[in-house]
Amino acid sequence: MLLARLSVFAGGFDLAAAEAVCGSGGLDVLEVAGLLGSLVDKSLVVAEPTGAGLRYRLLETIRLFAAERLVEAGGEEAAMVAAAHCAHFLAVAEAAAPYLTGPEQGSWLARLDADQANLRRAAGYAADDPERTALVLRLGVALERYWVAGFRHQEAFGLLVPALRRPSALADPALFAAALVTASFNGCWIDIATARHLAEQAVGLARRLGDDRLLIKSLAALCDAYFWAGEPDKGRPFGQEAVERARRLGDDYLLGRSLINYLLTIDPARSGHLFAEAIACTERSGDHLMNFILHNNAGSHALDMGDIPAARAHLEAAAPAAQQIGNEDIAVSAIMGLVLRAEGDLDGARSTFEAGLRIDRRNGTSKGMAEDILYLVCLAGDAGDWDRAAALHGAAQALQDRTSIPWEEPDARRRWDSLGEARAYLGDEQLERAYAQGMALSLEKALDLALRRPGPS
């Protein structure tokens, strides 16, 4: 019976999970540990030591065999185990959520990473039935920071948006609004029109509820959505209101989060003191992820102002924050690649952009891939490889078009300058032909072209 029930787990699990999911309905929770040890002794379950203790897993052939036994046990048994699995991992996510914005976020993110496959299975179970809509929304709210930290924007957006469209999603207005915020922040990387609509809904609902903390998050999300839609002036008042409300609350986490979005909409020349305030907030709250993002964004602003040493200083300060949360992906900063290019280290810049492109491909982030390819376009132009640069421009635009997000400054200017140089070298007809060929490439062929080392034409 225990072996059959263990087939519900995706990937590994620990003893607490096995007891919570399997210890009911004819199997006493106190029996689970001994029975699990017996299955390990029989080589039906693999036990692996980790820093947090033992984790267990079934070999795939054993899992398939056990899943067949669970089916044979009847629909009621399988439904009970699936529901218990979802309930347990929802509890895991909600237990982790308060720690994901503070100094212990690295260890808690690692805990969730260990159960990533189980969290996805639990989400799939919850999303499968409109009666479980509240479970989907609770998972979305609990995992907001986890998804952002891991660049899992597509996963979050794809799970939440269908659930938010169900009539049953409105049963708990506060939960509905909080889930709207999560979907909006993640949707800015996927579908900007939908992301803005979700944020507008969240702001209106939070105002009616009189929930100041929820309103601050909603206003920040709407500011963010307007920025990525290419309308920072429209987003600025929402960002400013979020910042002012967070200051009145005296909440370092909310203030740092609000300032990140507000800073996107204001003139870099007058943003220095706000960056300093935001960074100080994250240092006091121990929010390493937001600290990394702020240093990265401050580095981008400094680069745009032509202050290369300041840009490098911010990016070097960001590295310890990335290490604190154990995420190697976020440490690969495209802005550092641009700094290396400005310093004349073209090989270092290329390696950085290529690493970022591979990460964004793995995460399925069209916007990130478009930016990575644009920066590789600039390097192709530096090498005089203009036919390839023109084709990559087309490939980058095709990826950007998937999101409906316009190019924001300073990338819009980089793109325009590069296209102008390509036109001067190739002429209108050759440029347009290569550009159209790039737009028509499949994703994999576009990536192959982008990762091919350029040579002079």
Secondary structure by P-SEA (a helix, b strand, c coil): ccccccccccccccaaaaaaccccccccccaaaaaaaaaaaaccbbbbbccccbbbbbcaaaaaaaaaaaaaacaaaaaaaaaaaaaaaaaaaaaacccccccaaaaaaaaaaaaaaaaaaaaaaaaccccaaaaaaaaaaaaaaaaaaacaaaaaaaacccccccccccccaaaaaaaaaaaaaaaccccaaaaaaaaaaaaaaaaaaccaaaaaaaaaaaaaaaaaacccccaaaaaaaaaaaaaaaccaaaaaaaaaaaaacccccccaaaaaaaaaaaaaacaaaaaaaaaaaaaaaaaaacaaaaaaaaaaaaaaaaaaaccccccccaaaaaaaaaacaaaaaaaaaaaaaaaaaaaccaaaaaaaaaaaaaaaaaacaaaaaaaaaaaaaaaaaaacccccaaaaaaaaaaaaaaaaaccaaaaaaaaaaaaaccaaaaaaaaacccccc
